[in-house]
Amino acid sequence: MITLVNLTPMQPLVGCSLSLQVARWPWIYHLGMEPSHQVTSALLLMLSLRNGKGSTLFSLHGHGYLGQNHHGRGLFVTREHVHSQEDHDEKSHKGNEEPNCLGKDEYIDNATLSYRQDVRYFDFHIVYSASYRVPVLYFRTYSSDGQPLLLEDIEKELPGNSTNVLMESKWTFITQEEHPYLNRPWYKLHPCGTSEWMKLLFLTDPSLGGSQGVPVELYLSSWISMVGQAVGLKVPLEMFNKRKE
Amino acid sequence: MDVEAMGREAQKYVWEGAIPLQIHLHESEVTTLPHPSPALVLAPRMGYLPLLLPLLKPHFSSTLPPGVDTIWFEYKGLPLKWHIPTGVLFDLLCAEQERPWNLTVHFRGYPGNILTPCEGEDSVKWSFINSLKEAAYIVNGNCKNVMNMSQSDQVELWHSVLNGNMETYQRVSSKLKLEKVGDQYVGKPNSNLLKSRTNTGETDTGGPVKTDKCFTLRDAVKALLPELFVEKTLIDEEIPRIELEEESRAPSDDESNTRNEEDVEEKQGENVECCCPSDDAETKLKLVRIQGIEPKLEIPFSWVVNNLMNPEHFLHICVFVKVPQAKPLPHDR
């Protein structure tokens, strides 16, 4: 198991962002593949993080990717829902003859209602790109009935600053391509700029890296804080505090 | 004829190569009687299927149901990935090289859960440029040369691919300065040709590090698919059963893409077969097909790359492997 980040919020969040909590991303084997190339092994070594008992590196046979599928997690309430609820209230007050079971003073639990309605599920996978030699974030999103969502809808959902990140940065843009292992259309954050801005990120902090390069945990947590911005993921500070231990 | 001239001639053959297609409209989209006859099209190897829309639409338009056109193709029930060059699809999917190649076309009901969306020529062009960028990144460590192409150069490059115009393509693409692969030799000390462990496997055979053994196509395939060449596989005892996706067919085939550069990478095609231990490992590899040819495996790999690669600077290698026959399980009764 690789300790990285989790996307499980403890309860459904109101608003359009997910909080990351430190937990586990299981390594999903792509079953039955040939033995790993050295490239993959390097990645696997790179990604095996120290657990609490000291550093344990393990080598795995086979290709794979880090995945976090929702399975009931990653619930995410859209702004739209809040509006629609308000609209509903307005409509019900505008001379609607039907009895309105929700009295004005009655508390409406938005979170509960949203769970049944406009919930967006996200699946995130991190796959190593041998061409660009960086991790790449793949994701897909769908509503509670399994219907996949369009990119335009996703972009509407994202918090304001993340759309800015997407639009202003020439380094992050979302494309729709085949998942390299699942062979289905997924969205991905294009990797061609990743190594550039990762380099910049580390160059600007003299306390990092040095001649030995950057420790993996730091690379990945920095990476995910960058890419997370583009898709509305927030990285909790605890994740960075942990590295000082 | 010297090697260079042979190379140029090979390139010419490849660029002029085309697949004869017999394209049938899917019966769910036929609204008139009699059924329309299939369209007969010669599709360039280096081209892409959605680009055939202007040829196909007039042929079938009178019988299509109302709606917006979203063209897609299938072969024996398998939706075809539109971003793969036509020639590669044919080499990969048609072991027996059926001529004409019988495909079914759809103008409705795009399978968005299986195929990435294709909005016409622009999508194909974007995919092409993106692949070219990826190749440039691998060769140079950055894709500046492609990103900095002038608008007119980009247009000209794309049109040269659209029209199968090799001279224009070579003239424009030379500005990108994507170097040709030099001759590779096995055992060269500073060769970063293969970062995989087969590199050490290669030099095992000789004492001195430098040898004159040229890096051949066989060496490349071996590097990409070592399990076809080793006696025992390194996979766990419990080889899980692979769920072949609905696009399953026999024989199993595998597709690898290589770049025309030192770095070698493997991409899996639609079928991945579980590699079971075999007694005669060498014969698991049945066939290697590149641009419709079955090249001798002894050919220097650099020649293969430089002359048989596609315009996006990728070499597509189609590999056919032997599949172990499934044994029927005895019934419990």
Chai-1 contact restraints between the chains, C-beta under 6 A:
chainA,res_idxA,chainB,res_idxB,connection_type,confidence,min_distance_angstrom,max_distance_angstrom,comment,restraint_id
A,L31,B,P240,contact,1.0,0.0,6.0,A-B,restraint_1
A,G32,B,P240,contact,1.0,0.0,6.0,A-B,restraint_2
A,G32,B,I242,contact,1.0,0.0,6.0,A-B,restraint_3
A,G32,B,C274,contact,1.0,0.0,6.0,A-B,restraint_4
A,E34,B,E227,contact,1.0,0.0,6.0,A-B,restraint_5
A,P35,B,L234,contact,1.0,0.0,6.0,A-B,restraint_6
A,H37,B,S196,contact,1.0,0.0,6.0,A-B,restraint_7
A,Q38,B,K195,contact,1.0,0.0,6.0,A-B,restraint_8
A,Q38,B,S196,contact,1.0,0.0,6.0,A-B,restraint_9
A,Q38,B,R197,contact,1.0,0.0,6.0,A-B,restraint_10
A,V39,B,K195,contact,1.0,0.0,6.0,A-B,restraint_11
A,A130,B,E265,contact,1.0,0.0,6.0,A-B,restraint_12
A,S131,B,E134,contact,1.0,0.0,6.0,A-B,restraint_13
A,S131,B,I138,contact,1.0,0.0,6.0,A-B,restraint_14
A,Y132,B,Y137,contact,1.0,0.0,6.0,A-B,restraint_15
A,Q176,B,T116,contact,1.0,0.0,6.0,A-B,restraint_16
A,P185,B,T116,contact,1.0,0.0,6.0,A-B,restraint_17
A,C192,B,C143,contact,1.0,0.0,6.0,A-B,restraint_18
